[in-house]
Structures are given as structure tokens and as C-alpha cells.
Amino acid sequence: MPFGRRHGVAVVELTGVIGNAVRVPAYSRIFDAVRQSRRFRALVLDIDSPGGSAAASEALYHHLLRVSEVKPVVSYVRGTGASGAYLLSCAAQSIVALPSSLVGSIGVIYLRPVMEQLLERLGIAFTVHKGGHLKDMGGFWRTDTAEEDEKFRALIDEVHQNFMDVVSKGRKMDAERVRALATGEGFTGRRAKEAGLIDELGDFHVALELAARLGDTRPRPTFIRPRRPFLSRLTGAQAETPANLLAMDVQRLLSGGLYYMPASHVLSGGLSGE
């Protein structure tokens, strides 16, 4: 990580799906390094992300929150700062966004295919032996029971409430006001400002100047990016091939999962961040 000798502002670009293109271990290390470094007085989180895994988004939120406890953090939404990416923004002291950016999408989705009819047509049957009558809940080979539907609803409601609590705390907003905005829909930067979801409309330089002012330093940015894997750096090859990414997408889709991400991104290959 290219830490400079003089004080300035660290800039971390967060682009792509959280949990895939945005790797939790790599970005956690970056946030922790910025927090501990005396060479940075503030951090700008430069976002263009639809969100991603609920667990991954929450993990990075807590790492970023620890940064904001010791130095100013400004979140800048240059394109999309939706769902899990907006959750991260709520750890910042201030959020800046372009007027035409997409912000918000406060919600959670669980998605998996039900392939029962397809398997029947192919003449494929599954034999399941289990301990615990809900152990195969969510299996793609059958539809859910009424009891399982209730369990999933309760699970989703709990995770959604967690998201709303983060927004309420980070934006210092009344819980009922947050609930009214937490429909899962996205807002333009201009509408998000009117709703109180962001603080200021502007470009990257506005965010940089604000971070520098809050950190009492010069607006001198240092861009910090994750290191590429050693084998990738050595050979120049991609860490993951398109075939591997497709296989990973299929596996995740079959197993289901909780996402702070618009459904359109889950269904369009967004799981791999490509």
C-alpha cells in the first residue's frame, strides 16, 4: 500500500459486488491500515457498487465504522451506492453523491431457484435423510412448506431490521422515517438528499475537499487498492476465469443466500461481481 510521507487523505475505491469483486479480507486490511496510519488524517470511500452479500457488507461496515471513530470518513457515490454499499456509507460522517447517482435500495432479498418441476421432467429424484425436520429447508429440489415460509419471513425481517437500524444510527434519522424509505427502491442523488439519505450533492473533488477540511489536512489524495494475488502478479493471469466465475454463480444461486443487493444484479451475474 503506497503510504506517503506527508499527511493527506486516503482514497479507497469500492467497485463491484461486495463479497466477490470487493473481497472482505482485502478491504478489511485496508480499512484497518488507514485507521492505524498516522499519515492519513481522513478517508474518502469512492463507491460504485450495487451492494452484495449481507454478511460481507456488514463485516466491512464494522471495519469502516472503526475508522470513523478515530478520523473523518466521507463516502462518495459516483455511480451506484445501493443496498450493501449504502450500508457502508452509513459508517461515514458525511455522504456526497452525484445528482444522477443511484442511492438507497434499503432492503434485503433471499433468492434461490426451485427446480422441482424440472427435476421431475428429467426423471431425477432426491433422497434426503436428515436430523432436524428443517435441515433441508431451502433445498432447490422442492418448494417450501408453510412453516418454512414463515421461518424465511422472520429471518428476512430480522436482517432488514438490522439494515434499518444502521441507517437510523448513521443518518441520525427517526426509525419510522427510515422504515418509510426502506422499501428496497433506489433514489437519485438529488432525491436522496431531499430524503436525508445523503448530505451533499457533488463530485469527487467536493468529497475530497470535505474530507480534508474535516481532517484538518491538505486535499492530497493517496489511492489505496488491494494487492493482486501473488500468482496473478507473477503470471499476469486472471485470478478467476470466466468459467470459474460462472460455476461460482451457479453454486451460490442453488444454495441461496441473503443479499443487500437489487434483484436485477443477482440475476444478471452480479454474484461474481462481473
Secondary structure, 3 states (H helix, E strand, C coil): CCCCCCCEEEEEEEECCECCCECHHHHHHHHHHHHHCCCEEEEEEEEEECCEEHHHHHHHHHHHHHHHCCCCEEEEEEEEEECHHHHHHCCCCEEEECCCCEEECCCCEECCCCCHHHHHHHCCCCCCCCCCCCCCCCCCCCCCCHHHHHHHHHHHHHHHHHHHHHHHHHHCCCHHHHHHHCCCCEEEHHHHHHHCCCCEECCHHHHHHHHHHHHCCCCCEEEECCCCCHHHHHHCCCCCCHHHHHHHHHHHHHHCCEEECCHHHHHCCHHHCC
